[in-house]
Amino acid sequence: MNTSARDAGPPDAKSDTLGGIIMLSAAALALVWANSPWAASYSEALSWTLGPATLGMSKSLGLWISDGLMAIFFLYVGLEIKREMVEGRLSSRDRIALPAIAALGGMIVPALFFLAFNKSDAMAARGWAVPCATDIAFSLAVLRVVGNRVPISLRVFLTAVAILDDIGAIAIIAFFYTEQLSMTMLLLALIPIAGLVALNRARVASMIPYALFGIALWYCVLKSGIHPTLAGVAVAASIPMQTARGRTLESLEHGLKPWVVFLVLPVFALANAGVSLRGLGFSGLLEPVALGIILGLLFGKTVGVTLGILAAKLLNISKPPEGASWLQLLGIAHLCGIGFTMSLLVAVLAYETQAPHLFDEAKLGVLVGSMLGAIAGIVVLLLASRPKAATVRATE
């Protein structure tokens, strides 16, 4: 796999690490708050109703975070995906083959792990996609804990897998977590989409018209029954890579990054990681939903990604990352089990309104599974960096 300087990641990589720490701290605060004497205030805060009722936009603070703030996150993710597909890690068949197969295995196998424990309960089974996701910011932040002990090709590989994972998560949300559709609002959504296409064709550099059409699209998508965060992806697709005034997409991506890393993701973690542990104890981890998610993230992701790498090598489709040992690849596969942001979002869609008790189990599973995946990945990668560890290279 080509590992040029461009593929090594953005120059502000340290912000990802700091952002991961802040996001983890927000999740820890939510967990402590939800189990403190002030736990009632946590639920009350998320239940605050905001927005104009006349437009049908009176929603709880928790929903505004999941439906509104996360649309900004998906806009950022969409920009990153478009850039990578046009000129980055996913811009050619040979670059995309290995991470694509690994990402596919990393989505299918965790879902099977989950369904093995929950297939007999239709409501519980709705969460099959929760362990399928990889949190790109968090996983890359954890990878930096081992520093330069792993080749840069592994960071490139992990980033590509996580990006493709995000594409898969977007498709899953669109096709499997959309309830009743309003064809009227879907047809109305074509108007702002047409406006965005026209702006793209004209290579308009100003972000103001894109924002106005984007807000209109977000409202139409919200009212159509499709999760409104997908509007962020549509807006990202319309942003031109380059105009006469410079690289518009890259400029917007860099401008959004601090807001996403230091505000959007920590706020989302604070709003969704607060699960009450009262009365759960160790037995709470053995509940089917929690257990399915934990094992899906910890083992399902590892098995799926590893099988994908093996399949690509055996079928001679693509070679493993250059200079990486099989033990290092196993460590990276464990890091793919850090679901967190995307896993929590899918859990919100699967359970929050229809089965709150299962939502709590899912949040517990995501937190524990992601933590164990991070620990396992760090331990394996540190072992792989020892002089006597894994001398056989994956590319041999």
C-alpha positions as CSV (number, residue, x, y, z in Angstrom):
1,M,0.0,0.0,0.0
2,N,1.4,3.4,-0.9
3,T,2.4,5.4,2.2
4,S,3.2,8.8,0.9
5,A,3.4,11.8,3.1
6,R,-0.2,12.8,2.2
7,D,-1.4,9.4,3.4
8,A,0.3,9.8,6.8
9,G,-2.6,11.9,8.0
10,P,-3.3,15.6,8.6
11,P,-0.6,17.8,10.2
12,D,-2.8,18.6,13.2
13,A,-2.9,14.9,14.2
14,K,-2.3,15.9,17.9
15,S,-5.8,17.5,18.0
16,D,-7.2,14.0,17.3
17,T,-5.5,12.7,20.4
18,L,-6.6,15.6,22.5
19,G,-10.1,15.3,21.1
20,G,-10.2,11.6,22.0
21,I,-9.1,12.4,25.5
22,I,-11.8,15.1,25.8
23,M,-14.5,12.8,24.3
24,L,-13.5,10.0,26.7
25,S,-13.6,12.4,29.6
26,A,-17.1,13.5,28.6
27,A,-18.2,9.9,28.5
28,A,-16.7,9.3,32.0
29,L,-18.4,12.4,33.3
30,A,-21.8,11.2,31.9
31,L,-21.3,7.8,33.5
32,V,-20.4,9.4,36.9
33,W,-23.3,11.9,36.6
34,A,-25.8,9.3,35.8
35,N,-24.8,7.3,38.9
36,S,-24.4,10.2,41.3
37,P,-27.0,11.7,43.8
38,W,-27.7,14.2,41.0
39,A,-28.7,11.5,38.4
40,A,-32.2,12.9,38.1
41,S,-30.7,16.2,36.8
42,Y,-28.9,14.3,34.0
43,S,-32.2,12.9,32.7
44,E,-34.0,16.2,33.2
45,A,-31.3,18.1,31.2
46,L,-31.6,15.8,28.3
47,S,-35.4,16.1,28.4
48,W,-35.5,19.9,28.1
49,T,-37.8,20.8,25.2
50,L,-36.4,23.3,22.7
51,G,-37.5,24.6,19.3
52,P,-40.5,26.2,17.6
53,A,-43.6,24.0,18.0
54,T,-45.3,25.7,15.1
55,L,-42.8,24.1,12.7
56,G,-43.1,20.7,14.4
57,M,-39.5,21.3,15.7
58,S,-40.2,21.1,19.4
59,K,-37.7,18.4,20.5
60,S,-35.8,17.3,23.6
61,L,-32.2,18.4,24.0
62,G,-31.1,14.8,23.6
63,L,-32.8,14.6,20.2
64,W,-31.4,17.9,19.1
65,I,-27.9,16.6,19.9
66,S,-28.5,13.3,18.0
67,D,-30.4,14.8,15.1
68,G,-28.9,18.3,14.8
69,L,-25.3,18.3,16.2
70,M,-24.5,14.9,14.7
71,A,-25.6,16.2,11.2
72,I,-22.5,18.5,11.5
73,F,-20.4,15.4,12.4
74,F,-21.8,13.6,9.3
75,L,-21.0,16.7,7.2
76,Y,-17.4,16.5,8.4
77,V,-17.3,12.7,7.8
78,G,-18.8,13.2,4.3
79,L,-16.1,15.7,3.4
80,E,-13.4,13.4,4.6
81,I,-14.8,10.5,2.6
82,K,-15.1,12.6,-0.6
83,R,-11.6,13.8,-0.3
84,E,-10.2,10.3,0.3
85,M,-12.2,8.9,-2.7
86,V,-11.1,11.7,-5.0
87,E,-7.4,12.0,-4.2
88,G,-6.6,10.0,-1.1
89,R,-6.4,6.5,0.4
90,L,-9.6,5.4,-1.5
91,S,-8.8,7.0,-4.8
92,S,-7.9,3.8,-6.8
93,R,-8.9,0.2,-6.9
94,D,-5.6,-1.1,-5.5
95,R,-5.8,1.3,-2.5
96,I,-9.4,0.5,-1.7
97,A,-9.4,-3.3,-2.1
98,L,-7.8,-4.4,1.1
99,P,-9.5,-1.9,3.6
100,A,-12.8,-2.5,1.8
101,I,-12.7,-6.3,2.3
102,A,-11.5,-5.9,5.9
103,A,-14.2,-3.3,6.6
104,L,-16.9,-5.6,5.2
105,G,-15.7,-8.5,7.3
106,G,-15.6,-6.1,10.3
107,M,-19.3,-5.3,9.8
108,I,-20.7,-8.8,9.0
109,V,-19.0,-10.9,11.7
110,P,-19.8,-8.5,14.7
111,A,-23.5,-8.5,13.5
112,L,-23.5,-12.3,13.6
113,F,-21.9,-12.3,17.1
114,F,-24.7,-10.0,18.2
115,L,-27.5,-12.0,16.6
116,A,-26.2,-15.2,18.1
117,F,-27.4,-13.8,21.5
118,N,-30.4,-11.8,20.4
119,K,-32.0,-13.5,17.4
120,S,-35.0,-14.8,19.4
121,D,-36.0,-11.4,20.6
122,A,-37.2,-9.2,17.7
123,M,-36.8,-5.9,19.7
124,A,-33.4,-6.8,20.9
125,A,-32.3,-7.9,17.4
126,R,-32.9,-4.3,16.2
127,G,-29.5,-3.5,17.5
128,W,-27.6,-5.9,15.3
129,A,-25.7,-3.0,13.7
130,V,-24.4,-1.5,17.0
131,P,-21.1,-3.5,17.1
132,C,-20.5,-3.0,13.4
133,A,-19.0,0.5,13.7
134,T,-15.5,1.8,14.2
135,D,-14.9,5.2,15.8
136,I,-12.2,6.8,13.6
137,A,-11.2,9.6,15.9
138,F,-11.0,7.4,19.0
139,S,-9.3,4.5,17.3
140,L,-6.6,6.7,15.8
141,A,-6.1,8.5,19.1
142,V,-5.5,5.1,20.8
143,L,-3.1,4.1,18.1
144,R,-0.9,7.0,18.9
145,V,-0.4,5.6,22.4
146,V,2.1,3.2,20.9
147,G,3.8,6.0,19.1
148,N,6.2,5.1,16.3
149,R,6.4,1.4,17.2
150,V,4.1,0.5,14.3
151,P,4.7,1.3,10.6
152,I,2.9,4.3,9.1
153,S,1.2,1.9,6.7
154,L,-0.9,0.6,9.7
155,R,-2.2,4.1,10.5
156,V,-3.1,4.5,6.8
157,F,-4.9,1.1,6.8
158,L,-6.8,1.8,10.1
159,T,-7.9,5.2,8.7
160,A,-9.1,3.7,5.5
161,V,-11.0,0.8,7.2
162,A,-12.7,3.3,9.6
163,I,-13.7,5.6,6.7
164,L,-15.2,2.7,4.8
165,D,-16.9,1.6,8.1
166,D,-18.5,5.1,8.2
167,I,-19.8,4.6,4.7
168,G,-21.3,1.3,5.8
169,A,-22.8,2.8,8.9
170,I,-24.4,5.6,6.7
171,A,-26.0,3.0,4.4
172,I,-27.2,0.9,7.4
173,I,-28.9,4.0,9.0
174,A,-30.5,4.9,5.7
175,F,-31.8,1.4,4.8
176,F,-32.5,-0.2,8.2
177,Y,-33.3,2.5,10.7
178,T,-35.8,4.5,8.7
179,E,-39.4,4.1,9.9
180,Q,-42.4,5.6,8.3
181,L,-41.6,7.6,5.1
182,S,-43.3,10.8,4.0
183,M,-43.1,10.9,0.2
184,T,-44.2,14.5,0.2
185,M,-41.2,15.6,2.3
186,L,-38.8,13.4,0.2
187,L,-40.0,15.0,-2.9
188,L,-39.6,18.5,-1.3
189,A,-36.0,17.4,-0.4
190,L,-35.3,17.3,-4.1
191,I,-35.5,21.1,-4.3
192,P,-32.5,21.8,-1.9
193,I,-30.6,18.9,-3.5
194,A,-31.1,20.5,-6.9
195,G,-29.8,23.8,-5.4
196,L,-26.7,22.1,-4.0
197,V,-26.0,20.4,-7.4
198,A,-26.3,23.8,-9.1
199,L,-23.9,25.3,-6.7
200,N,-21.4,22.5,-7.2
201,R,-21.7,22.8,-11.0
202,A,-21.1,26.5,-10.8
203,R,-18.1,25.9,-8.4
204,V,-19.5,28.4,-6.0
205,A,-16.9,29.1,-3.3
206,S,-19.0,30.8,-0.6
207,M,-20.3,28.5,2.0
208,I,-23.4,30.6,2.8
209,P,-25.6,29.3,0.0
210,Y,-24.5,25.7,0.7
211,A,-25.5,26.2,4.4
212,L,-28.9,27.6,3.5
213,F,-29.7,24.7,1.2
214,G,-28.2,22.3,3.7
215,I,-30.5,23.5,6.5
216,A,-33.5,23.2,4.2
217,L,-32.5,19.7,3.2
218,W,-31.9,18.8,6.9
219,Y,-35.5,19.9,7.7
220,C,-37.0,18.0,4.7
221,V,-35.1,14.8,5.6
222,L,-36.0,15.1,9.2
223,K,-39.7,15.3,8.4
224,S,-39.5,12.5,5.8
225,G,-38.7,10.0,8.4
226,I,-35.1,9.4,7.4
227,H,-32.5,10.2,10.0
228,P,-31.5,13.8,9.3
229,T,-27.8,13.3,9.9
230,L,-27.7,11.8,6.3
231,A,-28.4,15.4,5.1
232,G,-24.9,16.2,6.2
233,V,-23.5,13.6,3.9
234,A,-25.5,15.0,0.9
235,V,-24.2,18.5,1.6
236,A,-20.6,17.2,1.8
237,A,-21.0,15.5,-1.6
238,S,-22.0,18.8,-3.1
239,I,-19.0,20.8,-1.9
240,P,-16.5,21.2,-4.8
241,M,-12.9,20.0,-4.3
242,Q,-11.6,23.2,-5.8
243,T,-12.7,26.5,-7.1
244,A,-11.0,29.6,-8.5
245,R,-10.6,30.8,-5.0
246,G,-8.9,27.7,-3.7
247,R,-9.5,24.3,-2.2
248,T,-13.0,24.7,-0.9
249,L,-13.7,21.2,0.4
250,E,-10.4,21.0,2.2
251,S,-10.8,24.4,3.7
252,L,-14.2,23.6,5.0
253,E,-13.0,20.2,6.4
254,H,-10.2,21.9,8.3
255,G,-12.5,24.6,9.5
256,L,-15.1,22.1,10.9
257,K,-12.6,19.8,12.5
258,P,-12.0,21.8,15.8
259,W,-15.8,22.1,16.2
260,V,-16.4,18.5,15.6
261,V,-13.4,17.2,17.7
262,F,-13.8,19.5,20.6
263,L,-17.5,20.2,20.8
264,V,-19.8,18.0,18.7
265,L,-18.3,14.6,19.7
266,P,-17.8,15.4,23.4
267,V,-21.3,16.8,23.7
268,F,-22.7,13.7,22.0
269,A,-20.7,11.4,24.4
270,L,-21.9,13.4,27.4
271,A,-25.5,13.0,26.2
272,N,-25.4,9.3,25.4
273,A,-22.8,7.6,27.6
274,G,-24.7,8.2,30.9
275,V,-26.0,4.7,31.7
276,S,-27.2,4.0,35.3
277,L,-25.4,1.0,36.8
278,R,-27.7,0.8,39.8
279,G,-28.8,-2.8,40.2
280,L,-26.9,-4.0,37.3
281,G,-23.6,-5.2,38.8
282,F,-21.6,-7.7,36.8
283,S,-24.8,-9.4,35.7
284,G,-25.6,-6.4,33.6
285,L,-22.8,-7.3,31.3
286,L,-24.3,-10.7,30.8
287,E,-27.6,-9.4,29.5
288,P,-28.0,-10.5,25.8
289,V,-27.8,-7.0,24.3
290,A,-24.8,-5.9,26.3
291,L,-23.0,-9.2,25.9
292,G,-23.7,-9.3,22.2
293,I,-22.3,-5.9,21.7
294,I,-19.2,-6.5,23.9
295,L,-18.3,-9.7,22.2
296,G,-19.1,-8.3,18.8
297,L,-16.8,-5.3,19.3
298,L,-14.0,-7.3,21.1
299,F,-14.0,-10.5,19.1
300,G,-16.3,-10.0,16.1
301,K,-14.5,-7.0,14.8
302,T,-11.1,-8.7,15.3
303,V,-12.1,-11.9,13.6
304,G,-13.9,-10.1,10.8
305,V,-11.1,-7.6,9.9
306,T,-8.5,-10.4,10.2
307,L,-10.4,-12.7,7.9
308,G,-10.8,-9.9,5.4
309,I,-7.0,-9.4,5.3
310,L,-6.4,-13.1,5.0
311,A,-9.0,-13.4,2.2
312,A,-7.5,-10.5,0.3
313,K,-4.0,-12.1,0.5
314,L,-5.2,-15.6,-0.3
315,L,-7.2,-14.5,-3.3
316,N,-4.3,-12.3,-4.4
317,I,-6.5,-9.2,-4.5
318,S,-4.2,-7.1,-2.3
319,K,-1.2,-7.4,-0.1
320,P,-1.3,-6.6,3.7
321,P,0.1,-3.2,4.7
322,E,3.8,-2.9,4.0
323,G,6.2,-3.7,6.8
324,A,3.5,-4.9,9.2
325,S,3.6,-8.2,11.1
326,W,0.6,-10.4,11.6
327,L,0.7,-9.6,15.3
328,Q,0.6,-5.9,14.5
329,L,-2.4,-6.5,12.1
330,L,-4.1,-8.3,15.0
331,G,-3.6,-5.3,17.2
332,I,-5.1,-3.0,14.5
333,A,-8.1,-5.4,14.2
334,H,-8.7,-5.0,17.9
335,L,-8.6,-1.2,17.6
336,C,-11.3,-1.5,14.9
337,G,-13.5,-2.7,17.8
338,I,-13.6,0.8,19.3
339,G,-17.1,1.6,18.3
340,F,-18.2,4.5,20.6
341,T,-19.6,7.4,18.6
342,M,-21.1,5.5,15.7
343,S,-22.1,2.6,17.8
344,L,-23.9,4.9,20.3
345,L,-25.7,6.6,17.5
346,V,-27.0,3.3,16.1
347,A,-28.0,2.3,19.6
348,V,-30.0,5.6,19.9
349,L,-31.8,4.8,16.6
350,A,-32.4,1.1,17.5
351,Y,-33.6,1.4,21.1
352,E,-34.0,4.9,22.7
353,T,-37.6,5.5,22.0
354,Q,-38.9,2.0,21.7
355,A,-37.0,0.1,24.4
356,P,-35.2,2.4,26.9
357,H,-34.1,-0.5,29.0
358,L,-32.4,-2.1,26.1
359,F,-30.8,1.3,25.3
360,D,-29.1,1.3,28.7
361,E,-27.8,-2.2,28.1
362,A,-26.6,-1.2,24.6
363,K,-24.8,1.9,26.0
364,L,-23.1,-0.3,28.7
365,G,-22.1,-2.8,26.0
366,V,-20.6,-0.1,23.8
367,L,-18.6,1.5,26.6
368,V,-17.2,-1.8,27.9
369,G,-16.6,-3.3,24.4
370,S,-14.9,-0.2,23.1
371,M,-12.7,0.0,26.3
372,L,-11.7,-3.7,26.0
373,G,-11.0,-3.3,22.3
374,A,-8.7,-0.3,23.0
375,I,-6.8,-2.2,25.8
376,A,-6.5,-5.3,23.7
377,G,-5.2,-3.3,20.7
378,I,-2.6,-1.5,22.8
379,V,-1.4,-4.6,24.5
380,V,-1.0,-6.6,21.3
381,L,0.7,-3.7,19.5
382,L,3.2,-3.2,22.4
383,L,3.9,-7.0,22.4
384,A,4.4,-6.9,18.6
385,S,7.0,-4.1,19.0
386,R,9.2,-6.2,21.3
387,P,12.4,-7.5,19.7
388,K,11.3,-11.2,19.8
389,A,7.7,-10.5,18.8
390,A,6.2,-11.6,15.5
391,T,9.3,-11.7,13.3
392,V,7.3,-13.1,10.4
393,R,6.0,-10.2,8.3
394,A,2.5,-10.3,6.8
395,T,3.8,-9.4,3.4
396,E,6.0,-12.5,3.2
